[in-house]
Amino acid sequence: MKIRPLRKDLVDYLVKWALLKRLNKQKKLFETDPYNTSLKTEILEPKSLRIYSFRITRNWRAIFVYIGRDTIEIIDINNHYK
């Protein structure tokens, strides 16, 4: 699995919340096994939009879409419990 480079605004957001190192760790895991149980990868509702998420930390999630068979783009980072 390949992950497209992050947009600058997302990188800035990750730096602000001190999540960049953790996301890089999770990205490596995702690239090896996108459905590893520690990532908690899931499709979001409504499922027809085909938007997914995986866990960065217990509270933070990366929201992504498939842009090809083996490529994703992270479109948002958000606090899962806010």
Biopython code that builds the backbone (N, CA, C, O; Angstrom):
import numpy as np
from Bio.PDB.StructureBuilder import StructureBuilder

atoms = [
    (1, "MET", "N", (0.858, -1.178, 0.000)),
    (1, "MET", "CA", (0.000, 0.000, 0.000)),
    (1, "MET", "C", (0.897, 1.232, 0.000)),
    (1, "MET", "O", (1.915, 1.266, 0.691)),
    (2, "LYS", "N", (0.523, 2.221, -0.761)),
    (2, "LYS", "CA", (1.270, 3.472, -0.842)),
    (2, "LYS", "C", (0.403, 4.613, -0.312)),
    (2, "LYS", "O", (-0.801, 4.665, -0.562)),
    (3, "ILE", "N", (1.040, 5.527, 0.426)),
    (3, "ILE", "CA", (0.347, 6.705, 0.943)),
    (3, "ILE", "C", (0.954, 7.932, 0.277)),
    (3, "ILE", "O", (2.165, 8.146, 0.333)),
    (4, "ARG", "N", (0.108, 8.727, -0.348)),
    (4, "ARG", "CA", (0.596, 9.954, -0.994)),
    (4, "ARG", "C", (1.142, 10.918, 0.061)),
    (4, "ARG", "O", (0.697, 10.900, 1.209)),
    (5, "PRO", "N", (2.107, 11.758, -0.326)),
    (5, "PRO", "CA", (2.639, 12.748, 0.623)),
    (5, "PRO", "C", (1.528, 13.646, 1.174)),
    (5, "PRO", "O", (0.574, 13.986, 0.475)),
    (6, "LEU", "N", (1.677, 14.010, 2.421)),
    (6, "LEU", "CA", (0.673, 14.853, 3.080)),
    (6, "LEU", "C", (0.720, 16.282, 2.569)),
    (6, "LEU", "O", (1.781, 16.797, 2.216)),
    (7, "ARG", "N", (-0.449, 16.916, 2.534)),
    (7, "ARG", "CA", (-0.522, 18.344, 2.226)),
    (7, "ARG", "C", (0.169, 19.126, 3.345)),
    (7, "ARG", "O", (0.250, 18.662, 4.482)),
    (8, "LYS", "N", (0.659, 20.310, 3.010)),
    (8, "LYS", "CA", (1.377, 21.132, 3.986)),
    (8, "LYS", "C", (0.506, 21.490, 5.182)),
    (8, "LYS", "O", (0.994, 21.498, 6.311)),
    (9, "ASP", "N", (-0.761, 21.783, 4.963)),
    (9, "ASP", "CA", (-1.633, 22.143, 6.084)),
    (9, "ASP", "C", (-1.785, 20.987, 7.072)),
    (9, "ASP", "O", (-1.891, 21.213, 8.277)),
    (10, "LEU", "N", (-1.796, 19.754, 6.571)),
    (10, "LEU", "CA", (-1.897, 18.600, 7.469)),
    (10, "LEU", "C", (-0.605, 18.403, 8.248)),
    (10, "LEU", "O", (-0.636, 18.083, 9.436)),
    (11, "VAL", "N", (0.523, 18.593, 7.589)),
    (11, "VAL", "CA", (1.812, 18.481, 8.284)),
    (11, "VAL", "C", (1.885, 19.535, 9.381)),
    (11, "VAL", "O", (2.293, 19.234, 10.503)),
    (12, "ASP", "N", (1.497, 20.759, 9.072)),
    (12, "ASP", "CA", (1.504, 21.833, 10.069)),
    (12, "ASP", "C", (0.601, 21.492, 11.255)),
    (12, "ASP", "O", (0.959, 21.746, 12.405)),
    (13, "TYR", "N", (-0.547, 20.928, 10.979)),
    (13, "TYR", "CA", (-1.491, 20.537, 12.031)),
    (13, "TYR", "C", (-0.881, 19.443, 12.912)),
    (13, "TYR", "O", (-0.998, 19.490, 14.137)),
    (14, "LEU", "N", (-0.233, 18.462, 12.286)),
    (14, "LEU", "CA", (0.405, 17.390, 13.048)),
    (14, "LEU", "C", (1.526, 17.924, 13.934)),
    (14, "LEU", "O", (1.682, 17.485, 15.074)),
    (15, "VAL", "N", (2.299, 18.863, 13.417)),
    (15, "VAL", "CA", (3.376, 19.468, 14.205)),
    (15, "VAL", "C", (2.788, 20.226, 15.393)),
    (15, "VAL", "O", (3.296, 20.134, 16.511)),
    (16, "LYS", "N", (1.716, 20.972, 15.142)),
    (16, "LYS", "CA", (1.060, 21.742, 16.206)),
    (16, "LYS", "C", (0.633, 20.849, 17.367)),
    (16, "LYS", "O", (0.773, 21.228, 18.530)),
    (17, "TRP", "N", (0.114, 19.669, 17.052)),
    (17, "TRP", "CA", (-0.388, 18.760, 18.078)),
    (17, "TRP", "C", (0.621, 17.666, 18.446)),
    (17, "TRP", "O", (0.272, 16.715, 19.145)),
    (18, "ALA", "N", (1.862, 17.796, 17.980)),
    (18, "ALA", "CA", (2.947, 16.849, 18.296)),
    (18, "ALA", "C", (2.585, 15.412, 17.907)),
    (18, "ALA", "O", (2.796, 14.481, 18.684)),
    (19, "LEU", "N", (2.040, 15.240, 16.699)),
    (19, "LEU", "CA", (1.607, 13.929, 16.227)),
    (19, "LEU", "C", (2.390, 13.417, 15.022)),
    (19, "LEU", "O", (2.142, 12.302, 14.562)),
    (20, "LEU", "N", (3.317, 14.196, 14.507)),
    (20, "LEU", "CA", (3.995, 13.819, 13.269)),
    (20, "LEU", "C", (4.779, 12.509, 13.415)),
    (20, "LEU", "O", (4.697, 11.641, 12.545)),
    (21, "LYS", "N", (5.520, 12.365, 14.480)),
    (21, "LYS", "CA", (6.300, 11.143, 14.702)),
    (21, "LYS", "C", (5.385, 9.917, 14.808)),
    (21, "LYS", "O", (5.672, 8.859, 14.249)),
    (22, "ARG", "N", (4.296, 10.085, 15.529)),
    (22, "ARG", "CA", (3.358, 8.966, 15.710)),
    (22, "ARG", "C", (2.688, 8.594, 14.380)),
    (22, "ARG", "O", (2.513, 7.412, 14.084)),
    (23, "LEU", "N", (2.312, 9.606, 13.575)),
    (23, "LEU", "CA", (1.705, 9.308, 12.280)),
    (23, "LEU", "C", (2.691, 8.571, 11.385)),
    (23, "LEU", "O", (2.310, 7.622, 10.700)),
    (24, "ASN", "N", (3.941, 8.988, 11.381)),
    (24, "ASN", "CA", (4.933, 8.311, 10.551)),
    (24, "ASN", "C", (5.069, 6.841, 10.929)),
    (24, "ASN", "O", (5.229, 5.989, 10.056)),
    (25, "LYS", "N", (5.007, 6.541, 12.218)),
    (25, "LYS", "CA", (5.053, 5.151, 12.680)),
    (25, "LYS", "C", (3.828, 4.377, 12.170)),
    (25, "LYS", "O", (3.951, 3.259, 11.669)),
    (26, "GLN", "N", (2.663, 4.984, 12.305)),
    (26, "GLN", "CA", (1.434, 4.323, 11.874)),
    (26, "GLN", "C", (1.377, 4.178, 10.350)),
    (26, "GLN", "O", (0.844, 3.190, 9.845)),
    (27, "LYS", "N", (1.923, 5.153, 9.617)),
    (27, "LYS", "CA", (1.962, 5.057, 8.154)),
    (27, "LYS", "C", (2.786, 3.851, 7.711)),
    (27, "LYS", "O", (2.394, 3.135, 6.790)),
    (28, "LYS", "N", (3.917, 3.627, 8.358)),
    (28, "LYS", "CA", (4.748, 2.456, 8.017)),
    (28, "LYS", "C", (3.983, 1.168, 8.261)),
    (28, "LYS", "O", (4.030, 0.248, 7.445)),
    (29, "LEU", "N", (3.284, 1.103, 9.372)),
    (29, "LEU", "CA", (2.469, -0.077, 9.674)),
    (29, "LEU", "C", (1.361, -0.241, 8.642)),
    (29, "LEU", "O", (1.103, -1.351, 8.178)),
    (30, "PHE", "N", (0.703, 0.861, 8.281)),
    (30, "PHE", "CA", (-0.377, 0.822, 7.299)),
    (30, "PHE", "C", (0.132, 0.338, 5.947)),
    (30, "PHE", "O", (-0.526, -0.464, 5.285)),
    (31, "GLU", "N", (1.304, 0.824, 5.535)),
    (31, "GLU", "CA", (1.858, 0.435, 4.239)),
    (31, "GLU", "C", (2.168, -1.059, 4.186)),
    (31, "GLU", "O", (2.103, -1.672, 3.120)),
    (32, "THR", "N", (2.501, -1.638, 5.325)),
    (32, "THR", "CA", (2.787, -3.066, 5.401)),
    (32, "THR", "C", (1.507, -3.894, 5.505)),
    (32, "THR", "O", (1.350, -4.907, 4.822)),
    (33, "ASP", "N", (0.593, -3.447, 6.373)),
    (33, "ASP", "CA", (-0.649, -4.191, 6.626)),
    (33, "ASP", "C", (-1.773, -3.208, 6.957)),
    (33, "ASP", "O", (-1.961, -2.865, 8.124)),
    (34, "PRO", "N", (-2.529, -2.745, 5.939)),
    (34, "PRO", "CA", (-3.555, -1.724, 6.169)),
    (34, "PRO", "C", (-4.640, -2.120, 7.161)),
    (34, "PRO", "O", (-5.318, -1.251, 7.710)),
    (35, "TYR", "N", (-4.814, -3.399, 7.396)),
    (35, "TYR", "CA", (-5.871, -3.829, 8.309)),
    (35, "TYR", "C", (-5.318, -4.458, 9.581)),
    (35, "TYR", "O", (-5.972, -5.291, 10.208)),
    (36, "ASN", "N", (-4.110, -4.052, 9.955)),
    (36, "ASN", "CA", (-3.541, -4.480, 11.223)),
    (36, "ASN", "C", (-4.495, -4.050, 12.331)),
    (36, "ASN", "O", (-5.022, -2.938, 12.302)),
    (37, "THR", "N", (-4.716, -4.915, 13.294)),
    (37, "THR", "CA", (-5.717, -4.623, 14.328)),
    (37, "THR", "C", (-5.377, -3.393, 15.158)),
    (37, "THR", "O", (-6.287, -2.738, 15.667)),
    (38, "SER", "N", (-4.104, -3.058, 15.311)),
    (38, "SER", "CA", (-3.762, -1.874, 16.109)),
    (38, "SER", "C", (-4.109, -0.568, 15.395)),
    (38, "SER", "O", (-4.199, 0.480, 16.033)),
    (39, "LEU", "N", (-4.306, -0.624, 14.077)),
    (39, "LEU", "CA", (-4.696, 0.570, 13.330)),
    (39, "LEU", "C", (-6.186, 0.865, 13.423)),
    (39, "LEU", "O", (-6.617, 2.005, 13.248)),
    (40, "LYS", "N", (-6.957, -0.162, 13.698)),
    (40, "LYS", "CA", (-8.418, -0.006, 13.768)),
    (40, "LYS", "C", (-8.972, 0.654, 12.496)),
    (40, "LYS", "O", (-9.804, 1.559, 12.574)),
    (41, "THR", "N", (-8.510, 0.200, 11.337)),
    (41, "THR", "CA", (-8.970, 0.743, 10.058)),
    (41, "THR", "C", (-10.446, 0.438, 9.888)),
    (41, "THR", "O", (-10.895, -0.683, 10.129)),
    (42, "GLU", "N", (-11.202, 1.458, 9.467)),
    (42, "GLU", "CA", (-12.643, 1.265, 9.295)),
    (42, "GLU", "C", (-13.175, 2.193, 8.214)),
    (42, "GLU", "O", (-12.603, 3.243, 7.923)),
    (43, "ILE", "N", (-14.286, 1.771, 7.632)),
    (43, "ILE", "CA", (-14.992, 2.626, 6.677)),
    (43, "ILE", "C", (-15.984, 3.471, 7.477)),
    (43, "ILE", "O", (-16.624, 2.982, 8.407)),
    (44, "LEU", "N", (-16.099, 4.732, 7.106)),
    (44, "LEU", "CA", (-16.973, 5.642, 7.839)),
    (44, "LEU", "C", (-18.355, 5.717, 7.197)),
    (44, "LEU", "O", (-18.529, 5.403, 6.019)),
    (45, "GLU", "N", (-19.311, 6.129, 7.981)),
    (45, "GLU", "CA", (-20.685, 6.302, 7.494)),
    (45, "GLU", "C", (-20.848, 7.664, 6.839)),
    (45, "GLU", "O", (-20.250, 8.626, 7.321)),
    (46, "PRO", "N", (-21.601, 7.798, 5.797)),
    (46, "PRO", "CA", (-22.247, 6.728, 5.042)),
    (46, "PRO", "C", (-21.212, 5.984, 4.187)),
    (46, "PRO", "O", (-20.343, 6.592, 3.562)),
    (47, "LYS", "N", (-21.329, 4.687, 4.180)),
    (47, "LYS", "CA", (-20.362, 3.844, 3.496)),
    (47, "LYS", "C", (-20.282, 4.126, 2.001)),
    (47, "LYS", "O", (-19.254, 3.861, 1.378)),
    (48, "SER", "N", (-21.331, 4.650, 1.430)),
    (48, "SER", "CA", (-21.355, 4.923, -0.012)),
    (48, "SER", "C", (-20.309, 5.964, -0.424)),
    (48, "SER", "O", (-19.926, 6.013, -1.593)),
    (49, "LEU", "N", (-19.840, 6.798, 0.515)),
    (49, "LEU", "CA", (-18.826, 7.804, 0.200)),
    (49, "LEU", "C", (-17.423, 7.201, 0.125)),
    (49, "LEU", "O", (-16.510, 7.828, -0.412)),
    (50, "ARG", "N", (-17.244, 6.002, 0.653)),
    (50, "ARG", "CA", (-15.968, 5.279, 0.644)),
    (50, "ARG", "C", (-14.834, 6.096, 1.262)),
    (50, "ARG", "O", (-13.756, 6.232, 0.684)),
    (51, "ILE", "N", (-15.101, 6.630, 2.437)),
    (51, "ILE", "CA", (-14.111, 7.352, 3.227)),
    (51, "ILE", "C", (-13.754, 6.460, 4.417)),
    (51, "ILE", "O", (-14.630, 5.897, 5.072)),
    (52, "TYR", "N", (-12.449, 6.343, 4.683)),
    (52, "TYR", "CA", (-11.952, 5.433, 5.708)),
    (52, "TYR", "C", (-11.147, 6.191, 6.751)),
    (52, "TYR", "O", (-10.824, 7.365, 6.569)),
    (53, "SER", "N", (-10.826, 5.511, 7.844)),
    (53, "SER", "CA", (-9.935, 6.090, 8.845)),
    (53, "SER", "C", (-9.066, 5.001, 9.448)),
    (53, "SER", "O", (-9.414, 3.820, 9.443)),
    (54, "PHE", "N", (-7.915, 5.438, 9.971)),
    (54, "PHE", "CA", (-7.103, 4.544, 10.789)),
    (54, "PHE", "C", (-6.575, 5.334, 11.980)),
    (54, "PHE", "O", (-6.486, 6.561, 11.940)),
    (55, "ARG", "N", (-6.232, 4.620, 13.026)),
    (55, "ARG", "CA", (-5.828, 5.216, 14.284)),
    (55, "ARG", "C", (-4.382, 5.718, 14.222)),
    (55, "ARG", "O", (-3.482, 5.010, 13.770)),
    (56, "ILE", "N", (-4.183, 6.953, 14.685)),
    (56, "ILE", "CA", (-2.836, 7.492, 14.884)),
    (56, "ILE", "C", (-2.453, 7.276, 16.346)),
    (56, "ILE", "O", (-1.388, 6.738, 16.648)),
    (57, "THR", "N", (-3.331, 7.702, 17.241)),
    (57, "THR", "CA", (-3.203, 7.442, 18.679)),
    (57, "THR", "C", (-4.586, 7.034, 19.159)),
    (57, "THR", "O", (-5.521, 6.900, 18.370)),
    (58, "ARG", "N", (-4.694, 6.846, 20.427)),
    (58, "ARG", "CA", (-6.000, 6.476, 20.984)),
    (58, "ARG", "C", (-7.068, 7.517, 20.637)),
    (58, "ARG", "O", (-8.226, 7.164, 20.410)),
    (59, "ASN", "N", (-6.683, 8.808, 20.594)),
    (59, "ASN", "CA", (-7.651, 9.880, 20.361)),
    (59, "ASN", "C", (-7.658, 10.438, 18.949)),
    (59, "ASN", "O", (-8.640, 11.069, 18.555)),
    (60, "TRP", "N", (-6.606, 10.233, 18.176)),
    (60, "TRP", "CA", (-6.472, 10.871, 16.872)),
    (60, "TRP", "C", (-6.574, 9.856, 15.742)),
    (60, "TRP", "O", (-6.041, 8.750, 15.829)),
    (61, "ARG", "N", (-7.280, 10.260, 14.661)),
    (61, "ARG", "CA", (-7.491, 9.395, 13.504)),
    (61, "ARG", "C", (-7.061, 10.107, 12.227)),
    (61, "ARG", "O", (-7.178, 11.327, 12.110)),
    (62, "ALA", "N", (-6.567, 9.331, 11.281)),
    (62, "ALA", "CA", (-6.258, 9.823, 9.938)),
    (62, "ALA", "C", (-7.426, 9.417, 9.042)),
    (62, "ALA", "O", (-7.788, 8.242, 8.983)),
    (63, "ILE", "N", (-8.004, 10.376, 8.357)),
    (63, "ILE", "CA", (-9.124, 10.129, 7.453)),
    (63, "ILE", "C", (-8.548, 10.050, 6.041)),
    (63, "ILE", "O", (-7.776, 10.917, 5.633)),
    (64, "PHE", "N", (-8.924, 9.008, 5.294)),
    (64, "PHE", "CA", (-8.326, 8.836, 3.981)),
    (64, "PHE", "C", (-9.304, 8.277, 2.961)),
    (64, "PHE", "O", (-10.360, 7.743, 3.302)),
    (65, "VAL", "N", (-8.915, 8.418, 1.692)),
    (65, "VAL", "CA", (-9.666, 7.851, 0.574)),
    (65, "VAL", "C", (-8.691, 7.104, -0.322)),
    (65, "VAL", "O", (-7.512, 7.450, -0.407)),
    (66, "TYR", "N", (-9.194, 6.087, -0.980)),
    (66, "TYR", "CA", (-8.397, 5.382, -1.982)),
    (66, "TYR", "C", (-8.409, 6.207, -3.265)),
    (66, "TYR", "O", (-9.462, 6.666, -3.708)),
    (67, "ILE", "N", (-7.238, 6.389, -3.852)),
    (67, "ILE", "CA", (-7.154, 7.111, -5.120)),
    (67, "ILE", "C", (-6.624, 6.200, -6.221)),
    (67, "ILE", "O", (-6.308, 6.653, -7.322)),
    (68, "GLY", "N", (-6.534, 4.957, -5.920)),
    (68, "GLY", "CA", (-6.113, 3.919, -6.844)),
    (68, "GLY", "C", (-6.230, 2.598, -6.111)),
    (68, "GLY", "O", (-6.606, 2.552, -4.939)),
    (69, "ARG", "N", (-5.912, 1.550, -6.795)),
    (69, "ARG", "CA", (-6.049, 0.229, -6.175)),
    (69, "ARG", "C", (-5.166, 0.071, -4.934)),
    (69, "ARG", "O", (-5.585, -0.512, -3.934)),
    (70, "ASP", "N", (-3.939, 0.598, -5.010)),
    (70, "ASP", "CA", (-2.988, 0.430, -3.908)),
    (70, "ASP", "C", (-2.457, 1.752, -3.375)),
    (70, "ASP", "O", (-1.364, 1.789, -2.810)),
    (71, "THR", "N", (-3.205, 2.836, -3.542)),
    (71, "THR", "CA", (-2.742, 4.145, -3.108)),
    (71, "THR", "C", (-3.865, 4.869, -2.365)),
    (71, "THR", "O", (-5.025, 4.854, -2.778)),
    (72, "ILE", "N", (-3.482, 5.500, -1.262)),
    (72, "ILE", "CA", (-4.456, 6.307, -0.521)),
    (72, "ILE", "C", (-3.924, 7.717, -0.370)),
    (72, "ILE", "O", (-2.732, 7.981, -0.523)),
    (73, "GLU", "N", (-4.866, 8.628, -0.058)),
    (73, "GLU", "CA", (-4.495, 9.997, 0.290)),
    (73, "GLU", "C", (-5.177, 10.341, 1.601)),
    (73, "GLU", "O", (-6.392, 10.200, 1.741)),
    (74, "ILE", "N", (-4.381, 10.792, 2.558)),
    (74, "ILE", "CA", (-4.940, 11.246, 3.834)),
    (74, "ILE", "C", (-5.513, 12.635, 3.602)),
    (74, "ILE", "O", (-4.802, 13.554, 3.193)),
    (75, "ILE", "N", (-6.802, 12.777, 3.868)),
    (75, "ILE", "CA", (-7.481, 14.040, 3.589)),
    (75, "ILE", "C", (-7.750, 14.860, 4.839)),
    (75, "ILE", "O", (-8.060, 16.047, 4.745)),
    (76, "ASP", "N", (-7.634, 14.240, 6.012)),
    (76, "ASP", "CA", (-7.885, 14.977, 7.238)),
    (76, "ASP", "C", (-7.277, 14.217, 8.416)),
    (76, "ASP", "O", (-7.086, 13.002, 8.362)),
    (77, "ILE", "N", (-6.987, 14.948, 9.457)),
    (77, "ILE", "CA", (-6.560, 14.401, 10.752)),
    (77, "ILE", "C", (-7.524, 14.993, 11.761)),
    (77, "ILE", "O", (-7.733, 16.206, 11.788)),
    (78, "ASN", "N", (-8.113, 14.142, 12.591)),
    (78, "ASN", "CA", (-9.031, 14.728, 13.575)),
    (78, "ASN", "C", (-9.010, 13.990, 14.894)),
    (78, "ASN", "O", (-8.566, 12.846, 14.995)),
    (79, "ASN", "N", (-9.508, 14.689, 15.904)),
    (79, "ASN", "CA", (-9.642, 14.119, 17.237)),
    (79, "ASN", "C", (-10.914, 13.265, 17.235)),
    (79, "ASN", "O", (-12.017, 13.771, 17.025)),
    (80, "HIS", "N", (-10.744, 12.010, 17.464)),
    (80, "HIS", "CA", (-11.835, 11.037, 17.355)),
    (80, "HIS", "C", (-12.955, 11.285, 18.366)),
    (80, "HIS", "O", (-14.096, 10.893, 18.126)),
    (81, "TYR", "N", (-12.650, 11.920, 19.475)),
    (81, "TYR", "CA", (-13.642, 12.060, 20.523)),
    (81, "TYR", "C", (-14.188, 13.472, 20.699)),
    (81, "TYR", "O", (-14.869, 13.747, 21.687)),
    (82, "LYS", "N", (-13.902, 14.372, 19.762)),
    (82, "LYS", "CA", (-14.453, 15.726, 19.865)),
    (82, "LYS", "C", (-15.594, 15.913, 18.916)),
    (82, "LYS", "O", (-16.183, 16.993, 18.864)),
]
sb = StructureBuilder()
sb.init_structure("model")
sb.init_model(0)
sb.init_chain("A")
sb.init_seg("    ")
for serial, (resi, resn, name, xyz) in enumerate(atoms, 1):
    if name == "N":
        sb.init_residue(resn, " ", resi, " ")
    sb.init_atom(name, np.array(xyz, "f"), 0.0, 1.0, " ", f" {name:<3s}", serial, name[0])
structure = sb.get_structure()
